Amino acid sequence: MTLLPRSLTGRLLAGGAILIGIAVIVAAIAIGLILQRFVVGQIDQRLDSTINDVAAHLSVIDGNLALSARGEAPDFMRPNSGWYWQAQDQPNSLHSQSLQDNIEVDTPKFDWRMLLTGNAIPAHATGRHGEDLHGRMKTVSVGGKSISIVATAPQAAIVRPLWEALSSLLLCLGALAAALLGGLLLQVRIGLRPLRHLQAKVSDVISGHEQSVPADQPTELSLLAGELNTLIAQNRERLQAARLQSANLAHSLKTPLAALSLATAEIKRPELHALVEKMQANIKHHLGRARSSSKAYVGAPNLSVRPQIEEMVHVLEKLNAARQIAYTIDCPADLIIACDASDFTEMMGNLLDNAFKWAKGEIRVRVRQRQTSTVFEIANDGMRLSPDQMAEIVQPGKRLDETVPGDGFGLAIVVDLAALYGGQLSLSASDLGGLQATITLPYR
C-alpha cells in the first residue's frame, strides 16, 4: 500500500509541501545558529571589554592586588545579576560589586587563539546558586604576577534576545511557507490545466462531438495526444472490418438457408421448416448483435431524435392504417443523442412496431431528458402483462402469442443494443391500460 495520494495534484502538493517544510526547518535552524553566534558575539565583546578595562586598572601593592578607581557598568553593580568579573591571584582576588562570593570557573581548554592574539577565551563558570554562566577568561601579567581575569554574563542575556529574534523569525518563516504553498497550489492548477483540457477533449470524442483529440498540446502531452488519435483511428478501421465481416457472413448464409427453407417446404416437413426459420432468426439476431457492437464505438455520431421517431411512426401508421390507431409524440425538437442511426432505428423500430401491433387504439411516445440520461417511453392501450410475462418476452425467441407475426427476437435485440450503449430496457404497466417499454440511455 502506497502512502502517496492517487491524484497527480495530491502527489505534487504533498511533495512540494514536504520540500517546503524541510526547507523552512533547515532555514530556521541555520538562521537560529547565525543569530546565536551574533548574540554570543555581542556578549563576548562586552565581556572582553570589561576584562581589558579591569586589567588596565590592576596593580600589585605590597604583594597584594589593587584596583584603581574605574567606572563600573550598572549590571556589574547589581547583586547576583550574573554579570560578574573576578581577578584572582591565589590567595588574593578582586571581584565586581555584583559578585557576593567567588565564582567557580572550569579549567578552560587550550585555545591557540589566545597565544596568537592575546584575546580572552571562552570559559564556563558556575554562580553561587549553581546557575550556569557564560564567561570569558584572560590571563595577564601585573607586577610580575600572572593574574587570571574572568568576566561572566547570565545565560538569560543570550537566551532572551535569541528567543525574541527567533519568535519573529518563525512567524515570518510560517508566513513564507504559507505563501509558498499558495504559490505551489496555483502552479499545480495551472500546470495540470492542459491535462484537464485533454480529458475534456477525450470526453468530446466519446460523446461524438469530436472525431479526434486536438494535436496542439503542450510538449509533454503532444505524444499522448498523437497516440490517442492513432488508437481512435485504429479502432474505427477495425470496426469497419468487423462490419464487413458481418455483412459477408450474412450474405454467405442467406442464400443457402433460403434454399433449405424452400426445400423443406416442398417436401412438406413442417418441423424441419420451423427449424430452418429458427436458424434464420438466430443468425439474424447474432449478426445484429455483432453489427451493433461494432457501432457502439467511441465517437458515435450525434443523432437528432424527434425526426427519427416521427419518420418511424409515420411508416408504421401507414402499415396499420386500417386499424386507425391514434398516437402522440412528446419529444423536444432539439434533442440530440450520441447514437448510431441504425442502432436507434432498430431499438425504437422494434418497440414502436410492438406498440402498433398490440395497441387497441392509442399509442404514446414520450422522451424526457434527465441530468445524466435520456429516457424513451413507448406506451399502448393493448393487452396487460403480468411481471412473469414481462420477464419472459425479453428472452430471445420467446413469444406469448404464436398467432401474431414475429420471430421473438425484437425485444432481445433492443436489450442488447441498449446495453451496448450503457443503457437498459424495462417493461411496466402503462397508464393507458396496456404495456409501457422504457429505454434509458446515459449521456456518452
C-alpha positions as CSV (number, residue, x, y, z in Angstrom):
1,M,0.0,0.0,0.0
2,T,1.5,3.3,-1.1
3,L,1.3,6.4,1.1
4,L,1.2,8.7,-1.9
5,P,-2.1,10.2,-3.0
6,R,-3.7,8.7,-6.1
7,S,-4.1,12.0,-7.9
8,L,-1.3,13.9,-9.6
9,T,-2.5,17.1,-7.9
10,G,-2.3,15.4,-4.5
11,R,1.2,14.0,-5.2
12,L,2.6,17.3,-6.4
13,L,1.1,19.2,-3.5
14,A,2.3,16.6,-1.0
15,G,5.8,16.5,-2.5
16,G,6.0,20.3,-2.6
17,A,4.7,20.7,0.9
18,I,7.3,18.2,2.2
19,L,10.1,20.0,0.4
20,I,8.9,23.4,1.6
21,G,8.6,22.1,5.2
22,I,12.2,20.7,5.1
23,A,13.5,24.0,3.6
24,V,11.8,26.1,6.3
25,I,13.1,23.9,9.1
26,V,16.7,23.9,7.7
27,A,16.4,27.7,7.2
28,A,15.1,28.2,10.8
29,I,18.0,26.1,12.2
30,A,20.6,27.8,10.1
31,I,19.3,31.3,10.9
32,G,19.0,30.4,14.5
33,L,22.6,29.3,14.7
34,I,23.7,32.5,12.9
35,L,21.6,34.6,15.4
36,Q,23.0,32.7,18.3
37,R,26.5,33.4,17.1
38,F,25.7,37.0,16.6
39,V,24.2,37.4,20.1
40,V,27.0,35.5,21.8
41,G,29.5,37.6,19.8
42,Q,27.9,40.8,21.2
43,I,28.1,39.4,24.7
44,D,31.7,38.3,24.3
45,Q,32.6,41.8,23.1
46,R,31.2,43.3,26.2
47,L,32.8,40.8,28.4
48,D,36.2,41.2,26.7
49,S,35.9,45.0,27.1
50,T,35.3,44.5,30.8
51,I,38.3,42.2,31.1
52,N,40.6,44.6,29.3
53,D,39.3,47.5,31.4
54,V,39.9,45.6,34.7
55,A,43.3,44.6,33.5
56,A,44.2,48.2,32.7
57,H,43.4,49.3,36.3
58,L,45.0,46.4,38.2
59,S,48.2,46.8,40.1
60,V,50.2,45.0,42.8
61,I,50.9,46.9,46.0
62,D,52.9,45.2,48.8
63,G,52.3,41.9,47.1
64,N,48.5,42.3,47.0
65,L,46.2,43.0,44.1
66,A,44.8,46.5,44.0
67,L,42.3,48.2,41.6
68,S,42.4,51.9,40.9
69,A,39.3,53.8,40.5
70,R,37.3,53.0,37.4
71,G,33.7,53.4,36.2
72,E,31.5,50.2,36.7
73,A,28.7,49.3,34.4
74,P,25.3,49.1,36.2
75,D,24.9,45.4,35.5
76,F,28.2,44.7,37.3
77,M,27.0,46.6,40.3
78,R,23.6,44.9,40.8
79,P,24.0,42.0,43.3
80,N,23.5,38.4,41.9
81,S,22.9,39.8,38.4
82,G,25.1,37.2,36.8
83,W,27.2,39.9,35.3
84,Y,30.4,39.4,37.2
85,W,34.1,39.9,36.9
86,Q,36.8,38.4,39.0
87,A,40.6,38.9,39.1
88,Q,42.4,36.2,41.0
89,D,45.9,35.6,42.2
90,Q,45.9,32.9,44.8
91,P,45.1,33.5,47.5
92,N,44.2,37.1,46.7
93,S,41.2,38.1,44.5
94,L,39.1,41.1,43.5
95,H,35.6,41.0,42.1
96,S,32.8,43.2,40.9
97,Q,30.2,44.7,43.3
98,S,27.6,42.3,41.9
99,L,29.5,39.2,43.0
100,Q,28.9,38.3,46.6
101,D,31.4,35.4,46.6
102,N,33.9,33.9,44.3
103,I,32.6,32.1,41.2
104,E,33.9,28.6,40.2
105,V,35.5,28.6,36.7
106,D,36.1,25.3,34.9
107,T,39.6,24.9,33.6
108,P,39.4,26.1,30.0
109,K,40.6,24.0,27.2
110,F,43.7,25.1,25.4
111,D,42.9,27.7,22.8
112,W,45.6,28.6,20.3
113,R,43.8,31.8,19.5
114,M,44.9,33.2,22.9
115,L,48.5,32.5,22.0
116,L,48.3,34.2,18.7
117,T,46.0,37.2,19.5
118,G,46.3,37.5,23.3
119,N,42.4,37.8,23.5
120,A,40.2,36.2,26.1
121,I,39.0,32.7,25.5
122,P,35.6,31.1,26.3
123,A,35.1,29.8,29.8
124,H,32.3,28.1,31.7
125,A,31.6,29.4,35.2
126,T,29.1,28.5,37.9
127,G,27.5,31.0,40.2
128,R,27.0,30.8,43.9
129,H,23.5,29.3,43.4
130,G,24.7,26.7,40.9
131,E,23.5,28.7,37.8
132,D,25.4,28.4,34.6
133,L,27.2,31.5,33.5
134,H,28.6,32.3,30.1
135,G,32.1,33.6,30.6
136,R,35.4,34.9,29.1
137,M,38.8,34.4,30.6
138,K,42.1,36.0,30.1
139,T,45.5,35.7,31.9
140,V,47.5,38.9,32.2
141,S,50.8,39.8,33.9
142,V,50.6,42.5,36.5
143,G,53.7,43.4,38.6
144,G,55.4,40.2,37.7
145,K,52.4,38.1,38.7
146,S,50.1,36.1,36.4
147,I,46.6,37.2,37.1
148,S,43.5,35.3,35.8
149,I,40.6,37.6,35.0
150,V,37.1,36.2,34.3
151,A,34.0,38.1,33.2
152,T,30.6,36.4,33.0
153,A,27.1,37.0,31.8
154,P,23.9,35.2,32.7
155,Q,22.5,32.7,30.2
156,A,19.3,34.8,30.0
157,A,21.4,37.5,28.4
158,I,21.8,35.1,25.5
159,V,18.5,33.2,25.5
160,R,16.2,36.2,25.9
161,P,17.2,38.2,22.8
162,L,17.8,35.0,20.8
163,W,14.2,33.8,21.6
164,E,12.7,37.2,20.8
165,A,14.5,37.2,17.4
166,L,13.6,33.6,16.7
167,S,9.9,34.1,17.6
168,S,9.6,36.9,15.0
169,L,11.7,34.8,12.6
170,L,9.4,31.8,13.0
171,L,6.3,33.9,12.3
172,C,8.0,35.2,9.1
173,L,9.0,31.7,8.0
174,G,5.5,30.5,8.7
175,A,4.1,33.3,6.5
176,L,6.6,32.5,3.9
177,A,5.8,28.8,3.9
178,A,2.0,29.6,3.6
179,A,2.8,31.9,0.7
180,L,4.9,29.2,-1.0
181,L,2.2,26.6,-0.5
182,G,-0.3,29.0,-2.1
183,G,2.0,29.6,-5.0
184,L,2.6,25.8,-5.3
185,L,-1.2,25.2,-5.4
186,L,-1.6,27.9,-8.1
187,Q,1.3,26.5,-10.1
188,V,-0.1,22.9,-9.9
189,R,-3.5,24.0,-11.0
190,I,-2.0,26.0,-13.9
191,G,0.4,23.2,-14.7
192,L,-2.3,20.5,-14.8
193,R,-4.8,22.6,-16.7
194,P,-3.7,21.0,-20.1
195,L,-4.5,17.6,-18.6
196,R,-8.0,18.7,-17.7
197,H,-8.3,20.2,-21.2
198,L,-7.2,16.9,-22.7
199,Q,-9.7,15.0,-20.6
200,A,-12.5,17.2,-21.8
201,K,-11.5,16.7,-25.4
202,V,-11.4,12.9,-24.9
203,S,-14.9,13.2,-23.4
204,D,-16.0,15.1,-26.5
205,V,-14.7,12.2,-28.7
206,I,-16.5,9.7,-26.6
207,S,-19.8,11.7,-26.8
208,G,-19.4,12.1,-30.5
209,H,-18.9,15.9,-30.6
210,E,-15.3,15.4,-31.8
211,Q,-13.7,12.8,-34.0
212,S,-10.2,13.2,-32.7
213,V,-8.1,14.9,-29.9
214,P,-6.5,18.2,-30.9
215,A,-2.9,17.8,-31.7
216,D,-2.0,21.2,-30.4
217,Q,-0.9,20.2,-26.9
218,P,2.0,21.1,-24.6
219,T,5.2,19.2,-25.5
220,E,4.8,16.7,-22.6
221,L,1.2,15.8,-23.9
222,S,1.7,16.0,-27.6
223,L,2.9,12.4,-27.9
224,L,0.0,11.2,-25.8
225,A,-2.5,13.1,-27.9
226,G,-0.9,11.6,-31.0
227,E,-1.2,8.1,-29.6
228,L,-4.8,8.6,-28.6
229,N,-5.7,9.8,-32.2
230,T,-3.9,6.7,-33.6
231,L,-5.8,4.5,-31.2
232,I,-9.1,6.1,-32.3
233,A,-8.3,5.7,-36.0
234,Q,-7.3,2.0,-35.5
235,N,-10.5,1.4,-33.6
236,R,-12.6,2.8,-36.4
237,E,-10.7,0.7,-39.0
238,R,-11.2,-2.5,-37.0
239,L,-14.9,-1.8,-36.5
240,Q,-15.3,-1.2,-40.2
241,A,-13.6,-4.5,-40.8
242,A,-15.9,-6.2,-38.3
243,R,-19.0,-4.7,-40.1
244,L,-17.7,-6.0,-43.4
245,Q,-17.2,-9.5,-42.0
246,S,-20.7,-9.5,-40.5
247,A,-22.1,-8.5,-43.8
248,N,-20.1,-11.1,-45.7
249,L,-21.3,-13.8,-43.2
250,A,-24.9,-12.7,-43.6
251,H,-24.6,-12.8,-47.4
252,S,-23.0,-16.2,-47.4
253,L,-25.7,-17.8,-45.1
254,K,-28.7,-16.1,-46.5
255,T,-28.9,-17.9,-49.9
256,P,-28.2,-21.5,-48.6
257,L,-30.8,-21.0,-45.8
258,A,-33.3,-19.7,-48.2
259,A,-32.8,-22.7,-50.5
260,L,-33.1,-25.0,-47.5
261,S,-36.3,-23.3,-46.4
262,L,-37.8,-23.8,-49.9
263,A,-36.7,-27.4,-49.9
264,T,-38.3,-28.2,-46.5
265,A,-41.5,-26.6,-47.6
266,E,-41.6,-28.6,-50.8
267,I,-41.1,-31.9,-49.0
268,K,-43.8,-30.9,-46.6
269,R,-41.7,-31.4,-43.4
270,P,-43.1,-28.6,-41.2
271,E,-40.9,-29.5,-38.3
272,L,-37.8,-29.0,-40.5
273,H,-39.1,-25.9,-42.0
274,A,-39.7,-24.4,-38.5
275,L,-36.2,-25.4,-37.5
276,V,-34.8,-23.6,-40.6
277,E,-36.8,-20.5,-39.8
278,K,-35.5,-20.6,-36.2
279,M,-31.9,-20.9,-37.6
280,Q,-32.6,-17.8,-39.8
281,A,-33.9,-15.9,-36.8
282,N,-30.9,-16.9,-34.7
283,I,-28.5,-15.8,-37.4
284,K,-30.3,-12.6,-37.8
285,H,-30.2,-11.9,-34.1
286,H,-26.5,-12.7,-33.6
287,L,-25.4,-10.8,-36.7
288,G,-27.4,-7.9,-35.4
289,R,-25.5,-8.1,-32.1
290,A,-22.2,-8.2,-33.9
291,R,-23.1,-5.3,-36.1
292,S,-24.4,-3.2,-33.2
293,S,-21.4,-3.9,-31.0
294,S,-19.2,-2.6,-33.8
295,K,-21.2,0.6,-34.0
296,A,-21.3,1.4,-30.3
297,Y,-17.8,2.7,-30.6
298,V,-16.0,5.8,-29.2
299,G,-17.0,8.8,-31.2
300,A,-20.6,7.7,-32.1
301,P,-22.2,10.4,-34.3
302,N,-24.8,12.9,-32.9
303,L,-28.4,12.0,-33.8
304,S,-31.4,14.2,-33.9
305,V,-34.1,12.2,-32.1
306,R,-37.5,13.6,-33.0
307,P,-37.2,13.4,-36.8
308,Q,-36.2,9.7,-36.5
309,I,-39.2,8.9,-34.2
310,E,-41.6,10.8,-36.5
311,E,-40.4,9.0,-39.6
312,M,-40.8,5.6,-38.0
313,V,-44.2,6.4,-36.6
314,H,-45.5,7.7,-39.9
315,V,-44.3,4.5,-41.7
316,L,-46.0,2.2,-39.1
317,E,-49.2,4.4,-39.2
318,K,-49.5,3.7,-42.9
319,L,-48.8,0.0,-42.4
320,N,-51.6,-0.1,-39.8
321,A,-53.9,2.4,-41.5
322,A,-56.9,0.0,-41.3
323,R,-56.8,-0.1,-37.5
324,Q,-56.9,3.7,-37.1
325,I,-54.5,3.9,-34.2
326,A,-54.1,7.4,-32.7
327,Y,-50.6,8.4,-31.4
328,T,-48.9,11.3,-29.6
329,I,-45.2,12.2,-29.7
330,D,-43.9,14.3,-26.8
331,C,-40.2,14.9,-27.6
332,P,-38.0,18.1,-27.5
333,A,-37.4,19.2,-31.1
334,D,-33.7,20.0,-30.4
335,L,-32.9,16.7,-28.5
336,I,-29.6,15.2,-29.8
337,I,-28.0,12.0,-28.5
338,A,-24.7,10.2,-29.3
339,C,-26.0,7.0,-31.0
340,D,-25.7,5.3,-34.4
341,A,-28.8,6.0,-36.6
342,S,-29.3,2.3,-37.5
343,D,-29.0,1.2,-33.8
344,F,-31.5,3.8,-32.8
345,T,-33.8,2.9,-35.6
346,E,-33.6,-0.8,-34.7
347,M,-34.3,-0.1,-31.0
348,M,-37.2,2.3,-31.5
349,G,-38.4,0.5,-34.5
350,N,-38.9,-2.8,-32.6
351,L,-40.7,-1.1,-29.7
352,L,-42.9,1.0,-32.0
353,D,-43.7,-2.0,-34.1
354,N,-44.8,-3.9,-31.0
355,A,-46.8,-0.9,-29.8
356,F,-48.7,-0.7,-33.1
357,K,-49.1,-4.5,-33.2
358,W,-50.7,-4.8,-29.8
359,A,-52.4,-1.4,-29.4
360,K,-56.2,-1.2,-29.4
361,G,-56.4,2.4,-30.4
362,E,-53.8,4.6,-28.8
363,I,-50.0,4.9,-28.6
364,R,-48.0,7.5,-26.7
365,V,-44.3,8.2,-27.3
366,R,-42.6,10.4,-24.7
367,V,-38.9,11.4,-24.4
368,R,-37.5,13.0,-21.3
369,Q,-34.1,14.4,-20.5
370,R,-32.7,13.8,-17.1
371,Q,-29.4,15.0,-15.6
372,T,-27.4,12.1,-16.7
373,S,-29.6,10.2,-19.2
374,T,-32.3,10.3,-21.8
375,V,-35.5,8.3,-21.2
376,F,-37.7,7.0,-24.0
377,E,-41.2,5.7,-23.1
378,I,-43.5,3.9,-25.6
379,A,-46.9,3.1,-24.1
380,N,-50.0,1.5,-25.6
381,D,-53.5,0.6,-24.5
382,G,-53.3,-3.0,-25.5
383,M,-53.0,-6.2,-23.5
384,R,-51.8,-6.1,-19.9
385,L,-49.0,-8.5,-18.9
386,S,-48.0,-10.0,-15.6
387,P,-44.5,-9.5,-14.3
388,D,-43.6,-13.0,-15.2
389,Q,-44.8,-12.5,-18.8
390,M,-42.8,-9.2,-19.0
391,A,-39.6,-11.1,-17.9
392,E,-40.3,-13.9,-20.4
393,I,-40.8,-11.8,-23.6
394,V,-37.4,-10.2,-23.4
395,Q,-35.8,-13.6,-23.8
396,P,-34.6,-14.4,-27.3
397,G,-37.1,-16.4,-29.3
398,K,-39.9,-16.1,-26.6
399,R,-43.4,-15.2,-27.9
400,L,-46.6,-15.0,-25.9
401,D,-49.0,-15.3,-28.9
402,E,-47.8,-17.6,-31.8
403,T,-50.7,-16.4,-34.0
404,V,-49.2,-12.9,-34.2
405,P,-46.4,-12.5,-36.8
406,G,-42.9,-12.2,-35.4
407,D,-39.8,-14.2,-34.5
408,G,-39.5,-13.3,-30.8
409,F,-36.1,-11.6,-31.1
410,G,-37.2,-8.0,-31.3
411,L,-37.1,-7.1,-27.6
412,A,-33.9,-9.2,-27.0
413,I,-32.2,-7.2,-29.7
414,V,-33.4,-4.0,-28.0
415,V,-31.9,-5.2,-24.7
416,D,-28.6,-6.0,-26.3
417,L,-28.4,-2.7,-28.2
418,A,-29.3,-0.6,-25.1
419,A,-26.7,-2.5,-23.0
420,L,-24.0,-1.7,-25.6
421,Y,-24.7,2.0,-25.1
422,G,-24.6,1.6,-21.3
423,G,-28.4,1.7,-21.0
424,Q,-31.3,-0.7,-20.3
425,L,-34.8,-1.7,-21.3
426,S,-37.5,-2.0,-18.7
427,L,-41.2,-3.1,-19.1
428,S,-44.1,-1.9,-16.9
429,A,-47.8,-1.4,-16.9
430,S,-49.0,1.6,-18.9
431,D,-51.4,4.2,-17.6
432,L,-53.1,3.8,-21.0
433,G,-54.1,0.3,-20.0
434,G,-51.5,-1.8,-21.8
435,L,-47.7,-2.1,-21.8
436,Q,-45.0,0.5,-21.5
437,A,-41.5,-0.1,-22.7
438,T,-38.8,2.3,-21.3
439,I,-35.3,2.7,-22.7
440,T,-32.8,4.6,-20.6
441,L,-29.6,5.7,-22.3
442,P,-26.9,7.5,-20.3
443,Y,-25.1,10.5,-21.8
444,R,-21.9,9.5,-23.6
